[in-house]
Amino acid sequence: MKRKRLLRGFLFGYLALVLIFIFAPIVFSIIFSFNSDRFPTIPLGSFTLKWYETIWQDPDVWEAARNSLIVSLSVASVATFLGFATAYTDYRYRFKLKPLYLALILLPPTIPLIIMALAMLAWFAKIGLAGQVISIIIAHTVLTAPFAMAIIRLRLSQMDASLEAAAWNLGADQWRALRRVIIPFCRPAIISSFCLTAAVSFDEFAIAWFISGLNKTIPVVILEIVTGNIDPQVNAIGSFVFLTSITLVVIAQVVFMTRNKKEKAHHG
Amino acid sequence: MSVSDQSPQMPSTGRATITPDRRSRLFKHALRLPIVVWQGLFFVAPLFFLVAMSFFIVRNYRMTEAFEMKNWLKMMSRDYFWDSYGLTIGLATLATLVVMTVAFPAAYTLAFRVSENTRRWAVFLLIIPFFTSYLVRIFSWYVILAESGVINAMLGYIGLGPFIMLNTKFGTIVGYMTLTLPLVIILQTFALANIDRTLVEAAHNLGCRPWRTIVRVVLPLAKTGFIIAAVFCFILSFGDFVSPYYLGGSKPPTLPILIIDTVKSGQQWPRAAVVAVVMMVTLFIVAFGGIAAAYRRRLS
């Protein structure tokens, strides 16, 4: 009995350590952003807001924040639309080249970002789309559409297939059934997908760095500061970036989970 | 589950929905085609162009479309290319072994020792870092692992160190773990949680000792999920440039860093394309090998 308790203690202690390892960089980055030392360590220096003041007054950061906002909102909209259309196609139709069709949308996350970055840099230069905000939007949409597709597909698989058929039988045409039955049912997944794709786009730096030209996004600015030398400004921008993406991801998960729970409670 | 091709022309009630065939086809294609066009133009085309580009030549700092083996011969004959290749494969393999091992006790605990509710919360927590700026997390490690950083300061209190952790393989692996550990734990947890518990109990009842149960019963049952986790871990580590650059010191560079150096300083896009194509071929082999192993029926 004693050995069992020991093992249990060990396993939970281990799990705690792993979680500490995973969250340590996030927590330390936030702590360091309020720390006066140029090279933070233990014991901590005094409390300061000067790193936040520095980035607040930096026009480059503002410009990048504006670009990031435009890019991630556009990416989230287009990727969610494409993801929805693909998820619905997969849910509703069966056709010959379907495995190929699904591979087309699901493969991008398995290709290393650095390879996609080089390929897109060269291709966009060739078709005359280099160095524009729209090029980043296009590239990020390719990257994030699979996430949108996966989330919405998961939701569709929870749907009672007879719902849509019922709408048809009651005289709704396919567009109307889609708008009035399918989309409302998928709404939590659509919201989740919007937040998650926005978060991925907001944090992506490799492709953006290669193709953005002068239209830098926030992660590209961070990458350039980091390449220079140690500068605690990064912690300040970083904390802001963490806060944004954690908020988006948490919203995405909460929306998706609570809706499911409610429905389960309703049925059971 | 799916209503595969169930068309509204066949309503079960008497009322005929007169949706003309043409409209139905329009509906179908309006949903199906956008992604094909989009991914065709912006995903497949760039990759094909990348392969083509590896045969282009650079003359007077300008890239000209051609079909020559020059870049391939040049890169293949250089020792530094093969050094980078060996290093990248070695580091990614090491990272995969370390991450799979480190993740296992955590995934085991989440799969077998906690309630379903706790597991859901743990997965909820583990998803967050996956979508949170990797770049800033690595910068944070850079400061934490430094010679006068947090870890060495803490070790200093108990009279140890300082240890050099930056610009070493250790640093690189810490970075790779930051990238892949949450994902691997999630995939392992799902793989373990899905196995049939009665088989584990049967082994236990028949007197099988815990370790033996894990090796002979649990792991074979969770094989597919574990291989998928390992393949993802390898792909992510193999393609990452941030950890080996900022934490590993980049001497010698890994393949992703080699691509960046070749593009950013040398303007030699075609040679970078050669490196990228070699990387893709390697990853295809690893991925297909993994999938083949995952779905192979057990002999005997």
HADDOCK unambig.tbl for C-alpha pairs under 7 A between the chains (distance, minus, plus):
assign (segid A and resid 11 and name CA) (segid B and resid 105 and name CA) 6.78 0.50 0.50
assign (segid A and resid 11 and name CA) (segid B and resid 109 and name CA) 6.25 0.50 0.50
assign (segid A and resid 14 and name CA) (segid B and resid 106 and name CA) 6.75 0.50 0.50
assign (segid A and resid 15 and name CA) (segid B and resid 106 and name CA) 5.06 0.50 0.50
assign (segid A and resid 22 and name CA) (segid B and resid 178 and name CA) 6.41 0.50 0.50
assign (segid A and resid 25 and name CA) (segid B and resid 137 and name CA) 5.12 0.50 0.50
assign (segid A and resid 25 and name CA) (segid B and resid 140 and name CA) 5.19 0.50 0.50
assign (segid A and resid 25 and name CA) (segid B and resid 141 and name CA) 5.94 0.50 0.50
assign (segid A and resid 26 and name CA) (segid B and resid 137 and name CA) 6.07 0.50 0.50
assign (segid A and resid 28 and name CA) (segid B and resid 140 and name CA) 6.78 0.50 0.50
assign (segid A and resid 29 and name CA) (segid B and resid 140 and name CA) 5.56 0.50 0.50
assign (segid A and resid 41 and name CA) (segid B and resid 148 and name CA) 6.87 0.50 0.50
assign (segid A and resid 41 and name CA) (segid B and resid 149 and name CA) 4.98 0.50 0.50
assign (segid A and resid 41 and name CA) (segid B and resid 150 and name CA) 4.83 0.50 0.50
assign (segid A and resid 42 and name CA) (segid B and resid 150 and name CA) 5.43 0.50 0.50
assign (segid A and resid 42 and name CA) (segid B and resid 153 and name CA) 5.97 0.50 0.50
assign (segid A and resid 82 and name CA) (segid B and resid 34 and name CA) 6.88 0.50 0.50
assign (segid A and resid 82 and name CA) (segid B and resid 35 and name CA) 5.94 0.50 0.50
assign (segid A and resid 85 and name CA) (segid B and resid 31 and name CA) 4.82 0.50 0.50
assign (segid A and resid 85 and name CA) (segid B and resid 32 and name CA) 6.53 0.50 0.50
assign (segid A and resid 86 and name CA) (segid B and resid 31 and name CA) 6.77 0.50 0.50
assign (segid A and resid 86 and name CA) (segid B and resid 32 and name CA) 6.27 0.50 0.50
assign (segid A and resid 86 and name CA) (segid B and resid 35 and name CA) 6.89 0.50 0.50
assign (segid A and resid 89 and name CA) (segid B and resid 31 and name CA) 6.57 0.50 0.50
assign (segid A and resid 89 and name CA) (segid B and resid 32 and name CA) 6.04 0.50 0.50
assign (segid A and resid 91 and name CA) (segid B and resid 2 and name CA) 5.27 0.50 0.50
assign (segid A and resid 91 and name CA) (segid B and resid 3 and name CA) 6.99 0.50 0.50
assign (segid A and resid 92 and name CA) (segid B and resid 2 and name CA) 5.80 0.50 0.50
assign (segid A and resid 92 and name CA) (segid B and resid 3 and name CA) 5.19 0.50 0.50
assign (segid A and resid 92 and name CA) (segid B and resid 4 and name CA) 4.82 0.50 0.50
assign (segid A and resid 92 and name CA) (segid B and resid 5 and name CA) 6.04 0.50 0.50
assign (segid A and resid 93 and name CA) (segid B and resid 4 and name CA) 4.55 0.50 0.50
assign (segid A and resid 93 and name CA) (segid B and resid 5 and name CA) 4.67 0.50 0.50
assign (segid A and resid 94 and name CA) (segid B and resid 4 and name CA) 5.43 0.50 0.50
assign (segid A and resid 94 and name CA) (segid B and resid 5 and name CA) 6.11 0.50 0.50
assign (segid A and resid 104 and name CA) (segid B and resid 39 and name CA) 6.65 0.50 0.50
assign (segid A and resid 105 and name CA) (segid B and resid 39 and name CA) 6.89 0.50 0.50
assign (segid A and resid 112 and name CA) (segid B and resid 236 and name CA) 6.82 0.50 0.50
assign (segid A and resid 112 and name CA) (segid B and resid 239 and name CA) 4.83 0.50 0.50
assign (segid A and resid 113 and name CA) (segid B and resid 239 and name CA) 6.96 0.50 0.50
assign (segid A and resid 114 and name CA) (segid B and resid 239 and name CA) 6.68 0.50 0.50
assign (segid A and resid 114 and name CA) (segid B and resid 256 and name CA) 6.42 0.50 0.50
assign (segid A and resid 115 and name CA) (segid B and resid 276 and name CA) 5.71 0.50 0.50
assign (segid A and resid 119 and name CA) (segid B and resid 46 and name CA) 5.00 0.50 0.50
assign (segid A and resid 119 and name CA) (segid B and resid 47 and name CA) 5.70 0.50 0.50
assign (segid A and resid 119 and name CA) (segid B and resid 49 and name CA) 6.97 0.50 0.50
assign (segid A and resid 119 and name CA) (segid B and resid 50 and name CA) 5.13 0.50 0.50
assign (segid A and resid 120 and name CA) (segid B and resid 46 and name CA) 5.55 0.50 0.50
assign (segid A and resid 123 and name CA) (segid B and resid 46 and name CA) 5.22 0.50 0.50
assign (segid A and resid 123 and name CA) (segid B and resid 49 and name CA) 6.55 0.50 0.50
assign (segid A and resid 142 and name CA) (segid B and resid 39 and name CA) 6.54 0.50 0.50
assign (segid A and resid 142 and name CA) (segid B and resid 42 and name CA) 6.95 0.50 0.50
assign (segid A and resid 142 and name CA) (segid B and resid 43 and name CA) 6.60 0.50 0.50
assign (segid A and resid 157 and name CA) (segid B and resid 1 and name CA) 6.66 0.50 0.50
assign (segid A and resid 161 and name CA) (segid B and resid 2 and name CA) 6.82 0.50 0.50
assign (segid A and resid 161 and name CA) (segid B and resid 3 and name CA) 6.20 0.50 0.50
assign (segid A and resid 168 and name CA) (segid B and resid 8 and name CA) 6.03 0.50 0.50
assign (segid A and resid 169 and name CA) (segid B and resid 11 and name CA) 5.62 0.50 0.50
assign (segid A and resid 169 and name CA) (segid B and resid 13 and name CA) 6.79 0.50 0.50
assign (segid A and resid 171 and name CA) (segid B and resid 17 and name CA) 6.14 0.50 0.50
assign (segid A and resid 173 and name CA) (segid B and resid 19 and name CA) 6.94 0.50 0.50
assign (segid A and resid 199 and name CA) (segid B and resid 131 and name CA) 6.57 0.50 0.50
assign (segid A and resid 200 and name CA) (segid B and resid 131 and name CA) 6.02 0.50 0.50
assign (segid A and resid 203 and name CA) (segid B and resid 132 and name CA) 6.81 0.50 0.50
assign (segid A and resid 203 and name CA) (segid B and resid 133 and name CA) 5.10 0.50 0.50
assign (segid A and resid 238 and name CA) (segid B and resid 136 and name CA) 5.71 0.50 0.50
assign (segid A and resid 242 and name CA) (segid B and resid 132 and name CA) 6.09 0.50 0.50
assign (segid A and resid 242 and name CA) (segid B and resid 133 and name CA) 6.56 0.50 0.50
assign (segid A and resid 245 and name CA) (segid B and resid 131 and name CA) 6.93 0.50 0.50
assign (segid A and resid 245 and name CA) (segid B and resid 132 and name CA) 5.81 0.50 0.50
assign (segid A and resid 246 and name CA) (segid B and resid 128 and name CA) 6.31 0.50 0.50
assign (segid A and resid 246 and name CA) (segid B and resid 132 and name CA) 6.50 0.50 0.50
assign (segid A and resid 249 and name CA) (segid B and resid 128 and name CA) 6.26 0.50 0.50
